[in-house]
Amino acid sequence: MNDRGYELRRIPRERRPVLDRLASAGRRPQIHALIELDVSEAARRIADADGLVSWTGFVLASFARSVALHPDVNARRSGNRILVFDRVDVGATVERHWEGRIVLDVLTIRSADRRSPVELSALLRESKYGPGESHEAHGMMRGVLRLPGPLRRAAIRIAGARPSIASGFGPAVGVTSIGMFTTSWGWAVPLAPLTVIATVGAVRERAIVRDGVVVARSMLPLTLSFDHAVIDGAPATRFTETLRDLVESASALAGDV
């Protein structure tokens, strides 16, 4: 303790890229869809799956398959052009335990649409411990990251206008989960520099009307956030409905029962 009543701590170096991403996200014209999905069939299949499946792993598998069916959302703005990726890589936000600390990190899952919910769930569990992926910059970007915050972010924004550089900024789509941290019901609206991000809430039993009868069903709140500079409302709606169908039918779990 000291007479000031507080202490000063440096922002951890690994936190700086997070701040850069948040600053970038703040300039994006985002639109959000707050939806509620009936995951009763998915709950049954998860319980019967041949392997451990988490809700995040299941949603991630369904999300990646939806992206594959709507390739125009798997894109990023690069200056006055749109950079469309030909492989469905998904960024998943994880809290990594390493050297006595908890570090926010992003796990890049390559070709996520070709992986099963069991495999994706295992990857997410394993990513919570250890040093994680190397995010060390190379070449020109190494010098850019040494600049003060405002100059660093301006340099990254200018560099992102070049497709060869923008393509190396990581996935254009991602999944994050708050469901594991809360017992309450609701949606979360994230701030993220992605073209599409799904925020997974907590599954809870709720009273739903089905065929004129009130029944208890397992329901999942899900927020979908779109970069409106890349995706218009109609394509966003079509993507949302595809994801709804895949999640509620639990089709990604068809091979795991």
N, C-alpha and C positions, 0 to 999 in steps of 0.2 A: 504493500500500500504506500501511497505518497500523499502529500498535501493537496495535490491537484484533484484527487478523487477519480482519476482515470489513468490508463497507460496507453501508449502509442505502439502500434504494431505495423510492420511493413506488410503491404499486400503481397502474398506469396507469388513468386514468379509464375507458377503454374496457373494462377488465377487470372493473369493478364490476358491470355487468349480468350478466356470467357468474357471478360469485360469488353474486349474488341468485338466479339460476336454480338453481344447485347447492344453495343453502340450501333453496329451495322443493322441489327434487326429493328431498332427504333426508327429507322428511316424507310422501312418497307410499308407499303400500303396493304395491310393484311385484312382478310375477311375470315370469319370464324363460323363454324357449324357446330352447335352444341346438340348432340344426339344421344338418344337412350336406346340401347340395344338389348333385345331379349336373348340372353345367353344360356337359357335353360338346357337346350340341346348340347351346347358346348360343355356345360358343367357335367352333364352325363358322360360325354365322350372323354373328357379330361380324367374323370374318375376311373374310366375303363381303359385308359391309354396304356400301351406297352412301354412305359417309361414315364419319368416325371415331367409334367408339363405345367408351367406357370401361366397365369393369365397374360402377363406381358409377352411371353414367348408365343402364345397362341395368337394374340392380337397382332404381334409383329409378323407372324407368318401370313395371316390374312391380309394385312396391310401391304406386304411386299407383293403378294399375288394380285392385289388390286392395282398396284402401280404397274405391274407387268401388263395388265389388261388396258391400262390407260397411259401409254408411254409418254404422252404430251406433258404429264405432270412431273415426269422424271427429268426435269430441266432446270436450268439456272440462267439468269440474265447475265450477259457479259457485254457491257457497254450497250450498244444499240442492237445487239443480236441476242438470240436465245440459243443456249448451248444444251442440246438434248443428248442425254446419256443412253448408251445402248445396253447397259447392264444395270440391274436393279441392286445397287448397293444402298444399305440403310444405316443411318447413324442412330445408335441407341445410347441414351444418357444413362450413366451408371455412377454409383458412389463406390469408389475403390478404396479398400483398406490397405495401406502400405506404410511401413516404417512408423507405426503408431499414429498415423494420421488418416483422416477420411478426405479423399480428393475427388472432386467432381471431374469426370472424364467422359469422353465419347468413344464408344466402341464402334468401329466400322465393320459391318457384316457384309462381306462380298456375296453377290448373287443370292441375296436373302430369299428371293422367290422360289429358289430351288431347294431350300432347306426345310426340314420338317419342324413342327412345333417342339418336338422332343429335342432335336439338335439345337434349335435356337434357345430353348430354355436352359440347356446345359452351358451354352456359350455365355449367356447372361450371368449364370451362377459363377462360372469360373472367372469372369471378368471383375468380380467384386474384390478379388485378392491378387496381390502381386504388383509388379511395376507397371504393367499395362503396355499399351502400344507406345512406340517412340514417336513423339511429335516434333522432333528436332528439325529445325529448318535447315535448308541447304542453299548454297549459292547466294544469290542476291537477297533472298528472303531472310537469311541470317542477319545481314546488316540492317534490314528494315526493322526487324524485331528489337533491335537495340535502340531505336529512336524513341523519343518521348511519346506518350500516348496519342495526342492529337496528330502529330506528324506520322506516327506509325499507322494509324487508322486511315489517314488520307492516302498514304502510299499504298496500302493494301487495296483501297477502293480503286485507285488509278490502275494498279496492276491487274485487278479483276476484270478490267475492260478487255484484256487480252485472253482469248479462249484457251490458249495453251497454259496460261497461269490459272485461270478460273476453274479449269477442269481438275486442278490439283487441290482445290479447297475442300475436298471431302464430298460426301453424298449430298444430293439435293433434297432428299427426303429423310424423315427420321421419326422415331418413336420415343416418348418419355413416359414414365409412370409415376403417379402419385398414390396409386391405390395401395401400395405396400406400406405407406407411411401414415395412413389415416383409417379410422373406422367410421368416419362421417360420409354422407352422400353429397355429391355435387360435382361440378365441372371446374376445370382450371384453364384459364386462357394464357398461354405461354408467350414469351417474347423470344423468338429464335430466328436466326438468319437462314431459314430453310424455305424451299418452295412449298413443301407440305410437311406438317408435323402433326402426329397423332398423340394426344395426351390421354393416357389411360387412367380412369378413376377406379374406385373400389366396387366390386360386385356385391350387391345386396339384394335380399328378397324384398319385392315391393308388390303392392296390390295393383293389378293390371286388369283391364276389361278385355275379355276374349269371348267372342260370340255372345255378347250381352251378359256375360257372367264375370263377376269379380273373382280373380284367381291370384295366387301368389306365384310370382315368376322371378327367376334370377335375372337382374337387370344390371347393365354396365353403362355408366356415363362415359362418353367419349367426346373429346373436343378435337375437331379438325381445323387447322389453321393453314390458310393458303396465301401465298404471295400474289396479290392481285395484279402485279406488274407482269406476271408470267401466266397466270390462270384466271380466266373469266368465270363468272358465276355459273353458267350452264355446264362447262366441263367439270367444275368443282362439284356441282350437284350430281352429275353422272358418276363421278368417282365415289362420292359419298354413298350413293345407292348401291353401287357394286360392293363396296366394303360392307355395308349393312347386310346384303345378301350372303356374302361369304362368312361373316361372323355369325349370323343367326342360323345359318345352315350347318356351321361348323365343318365346312368342306375340307379345310386344311387338316382336320383330324381324321379324315376318312381312312387313311392308311395306318393309323395308330390305334385302332380298336380291334 
